């Protein structure tokens, strides 16, 4: 019996001990799985944060921060390097004083890199807003910079870099404004110098060749046009149309002055007999033109009067020709607008054949027995000399007179009986 009790007790102890060991093993496995899941989540958080920073960094690499925020960008690059280093050493299962970096330390490094990118964006926006005009002028002038202007342009770029550095370090705003105005003045001077070299300098070289004593009037006229060009350059250096117009006009007067210089210099070298011959040739030319075009003898006038008379008479002839052209155009329009059913002949008295049975007369010249009916002076407006002659129930031919003698001036249609 005693042996039976001892055996039963041993068996009971064995069973109890085995159950406790199994429970401990199950509990240890669940804890390990939970810890593994926590480590995976920690790695995922770090990787997501790093990926976002790297994405923003690559985007910022194309935004020219090396120009707009050079100091900040240099700091960002160091922050990115430090971030990668601490992330590579991070192990969620080995954190603490004796292990690798903690998750909090990793995220601190990531935040520093991200904050640096934000500061770069803010600095760039501040620079663009404060230096918008000089930045635009530098961009405009860059393609125009030749070796002649490279030294001035380099100085301007150095001044711009210094201004940007002052903005990054938040220097006194009043000093920044003064430096910006100084830089803007340098840019304006450089632009005017470039435009002057392109438009004014070539003309100035020609102008210096003119003899002021020989042709004082032409010289002064060219000088005035060059002053006008200078005004355009200083006031509107980018108005290409105005610059071309002013430069072309000055060049025109320079060429004229060069021709005048040659003529005056040539005349001054002639003797009296040759000078007289030249005057006679000029007079003969104008007199010949007067005979050919005006049918006048201008030989008894001075040369100045000859030229003036020829100009006035020729202008009058041109005006008369233009008036006739307008009249012909008006008559053509009248015919085009006439109703298709009317029989209208557009002609002048000069164009009517002598044997044509159309008679144009004044009231005073018409025979008393002429068959003209319905002619009422009372019905005719006082400001129009119009004859309205119709034969009832008989077909007639109508003739529209566009040119009439002075005794019978009309712009309406005159209808006369034809035999």
Secondary structure by P-SEA (a helix, b strand, c coil): caaaaaaaaaaaaaaaaaaaaaaaaaaaaaaaaaaaaaaaaaaaaaaaaaaaaaaaaaaacccccccccaaaaaaaaaaaaaaaaaaaacccccccccccccaaaaaaaaaaaaaaaaaaaaaaaaaaaaaaaaaaaaaaacccccccaaaaaaaaaaaaaaaaaaaaacccaaaaaaaaaaaaaaaaaaaaaaaaaaccaaaaaaaaaccccccaaaaaaaaaaaaaaaaaaaccccaaaaaaaaaaaaaaaaaaaaaaaaaaaaaaaccaaaaaaaaaaaaaaaaaaaaaccccccccccaaaaaaaaaaaaaaaaaaaaaaaaaaaaaaaaaaacccccbbbbbccccccccccbbbbcccccccccccccccccccccccbbbbbbbccbbbbbbbbcccccccccccbbbbbcc
